[in-house]
Amino acid sequence: MSATQTPLVPLPGSGTPTPASPATQGDFDVRTRLYIWLTGVFVTSLIIADITGSKFFHFDLFTVQLPALGSYNFVTHSVGMFSFPITFLLTDLVNEYYGRKGARRMTYIGLVMAGLSFTLIFAARKAQVSPISPVSQDHFDAVFGMSNRLYIASLTAYLTGQMCDIFLFGLIKRATRGKYVWLRATGSTIVSQAIDSFLVTTILFAATSNPATNAPYTTHELLETAATGYILKFLIAIALTPLIYAGRWFIRERFGMTPMPVGREA
């Protein structure tokens, strides 16, 4: 076949070749299309969580007593938790169907895009504000002025937590020979988010002063802050378990895909 000749592809359900249209030649296969969509939603959820994370919400539901940490009024947390749990779900689904390599690639893409977002936001903050700007510099900085320390803490905890989640998911999948989806999905998320919570709290608040006491944060205060955030992540991880099964069903019915077999997920 010459370089300019249109390739032939078989018609669906037959062995008869027919010329492929230019659009067909340029289409991605179903696995690639699904991966692009999952990665797109993952990156969007991650960046929205980071950008909106400076606002906290409060639902006065109940108070829990934490051993050695005192009481916690449930629930007060960053609004970033509205979108960040979506990344838990998508990490497990990508790990299930594309293996560790696919999940790690999505994680690295998220890391780079988060870094790019913060770089562009920083440039926007430093740009000279116009006298006719509908948003003042102070208001703009109040919303987008995430500190460098918080930026480093957030991305460090994200990358470490993701790598832990991906590793544990594959480890549990191999140990159970592909059974017990709920165990590998929930178990990996529960452990990885514990690391995420304590790491981001430590980096963010260690060697800084508590505004309520004007004294450096104590180990007790750091543990309490991390634990209260982890409680919410723990409950969300449990609540997301049915969505893992729903996602598997949708991918099977809509795209005809099956999970990557045990031993090939690397």
N, C-alpha and C positions, 0 to 999 in steps of 0.2 A: 504494500500500500504506500502510495506516495505521501509526501509531507502535507500536501494540500487536499488529499482525499478525505471525505467525511467517514469516520469509523462507523461500523455497523454494530448494532446491539440487538439482542433477541427481543421479540415482543413478549410481554408477560403471558405466561401459560403456553408458550410455543417455542420452538427452536428456530423460527424463521427470523433471519436478521433483517433489520430495517435501519435506515440511516438515522443516526442520533442527531437531534436538534442541538443548536448551540447552547440553549438554556439547559438541556439535559446534560450535556457535557460539562457544564460549569457547576452543576448541583453537587452539594455535599451528600454523603451517605447518611442514613438515619442516625447512626451512632454519633457522627460528628455534629449533626444538627442539634441533637439532644444535648450534647456536651456544651455546645456554644450557649444554648438557652440556660442550662443549669449554672454555668459559670457566670453568665450575665446577671442572673438573679442573685447569685452569691455575692458578687462584687458590689452590686447595688445595695444589698442589705447591709454589707459590711461598712460601706462608706456612709450610708444614712445613719447607722448606729454611731459611728464616730462623730459625725457632724452634729447630730442632735443630742449627744450624750451629756452635754453640760447642763441640761435641764433635768430636774428630778421630779418624780411624781409621788403621790402618797395615797394609798387606800387604807383607811382605818378599819381593818378587818378583825384582827385579834393580836394578842401579845404572846410571844413564846419565850420560855426561859431557856437560855443556852448554858450548858454546863461550863462553869468557870468563866463565863463571859457576861453573865447578867441577862437582862430582859431585852427583847427586840420587838418593837411595835410593827407588826406586819401590815402593809409592806411599803417601804420607801426605797426607791431605786431610780436609776437613770432611765429616761425614756428611750435610751438606746436599746433597752431590753425588749422594746416592741418589735424591732427588726433583727437584732443580733441572733436570736434563737433560730431564725431561718437558716443561718449558716450551719448550725448543728445538723439540721435535717439534710441539707444539700451535701455536706461533707460525707455523711454516711451513705447517701444514695450514690454519689459519685464513686466512693470507695467500693461499694457493692457491685457496680457495673463496669467500672474502669480501672479498679485496682489502686494500689498505693501510688503508682506513678501518675495516674490521672488525678487523684486527689491532691497530691503534692503540687502538681502543675497548677491546679486551680488555686491552691493556697498561695503560691508564689505570684500568680497573676493578681490576686487580691492584695498582697503586700505591696507590689509595685504600684498598682492603681491607687491604693491608699496614700502611698508616699507622694505620688503625682498630685493627688487631690490637695494634700496639705501644702505642697509647694505652690500650687496655683492660688490657694486661699491666702497663703502668706504674701504672695506678690500682690494680690488684690488689696490686702490690708495696708501694705506699704505704699500703694499708689496714692498720689495727692488727691484729696477729696475736693470735688467741685463745690463752689458756693451754692449751686442750684441742685445739689444732690438731695433726693428725697429722704435718704438715710444718712444720718450724721456719722462721723468717724467713730465716735464713742459707742453709738448703738451697734454699728457694724462690728467693732472689736468685741463688744459684750457678747455677741452671738458666735462669732467665728474666731475669737482670740484664744484658742486652745494653747496652753503653755507647751514649751518644748519638752518639759519633763513628762507631762501627760501624754504627749505624742509618742515619746520613746517608750513609756510604760505600756501604752496601749498596743503598739506594734510588737514589742518584745513578748508580751503576754499572749497576743494573738498567734504569733508564729510558733511559740513554744507549745501552746495548747493544741494547735492544729496538728503539729508533728506527733504529739503524744496521742491524740485522738486517732489519727491515721494508723499509727503503729499498733495501738491496742485493738482497734477494730479488726485488722488483719490477723493479729495474734489469736484473738478469741475465735475468729472464723475458722482458722486452721485447727485450733484445739477442739472445737466442737464439730469439725468436719462439715461446716456449712450450715449446721442446724442452729436453732434458737436465734433468730434474727433479733428479737427483742434484747437478748443478752449482750450481743456485740454492739448494737446501736446505743442502747441506754448505758451499758457499762463503760464503754469508751468515752462517752460524753460526760458522765458523772466524774470520772477520774480526771479527764483533761480540763474540765472547767474548774475543778478544785485547784489545779496548778495555775490556771489562768487567773482566778480570783486572788489567790495569795500572792502571785507574782506581781500583778498590776498594783495591788495595794502596797506591797513592800517598796517597789520602785517609786511610786508616786508620793508616799508619805514618810518614808524612812528619812531620818535626819532633818525633818521639818517640824515646825511648831503647830500644836493644836490651838486654833484661835480661841477655843473656849477656856483653855487653861494657860495659854501663853508659855507652855512648856513643850519640849519635844514629845512626839507621840511615843507612848510606851509600847512594849511588846503586846501587852494585853489589849490596848486600843487598836493596834494593827490587826491582831487576830479577830477582834470583834467586828471591825469594819469588813474584813475579808469574808468572815463567816456569814454575816448578814447578806452580803451579795451572793454568796454561794448557795444559800438556802433557796433563793428564788430560782437560780439556774438549775438546781437539783430538781425542783418541782416541775420546771418547764421541760427538762429532759425526760421526766416520767410522762408528762402529758403529751409529748411529741411522739411517743412510741407508736400509737395507732397510725399516725401519719406516715411512718416508715412503711408500714404494710400497705397503706393506701397508695403511696408513691410507687411501690413495687407492682401493685395491681395495675395502676395507670400505665406505667412503662411497658408492662407485658401486653396489655390490651391495646394500647394506642400505637406502640412501636414494635411490638413483637420481639422484644429483647428479653434475654434471660441473664441473671446475675453471672458474673465471672466465676468460673469453677475454682474450687479450692486448689491452691498450688500454682495458679496462673495469675494471681492477683498482684504479684510484684511488679 
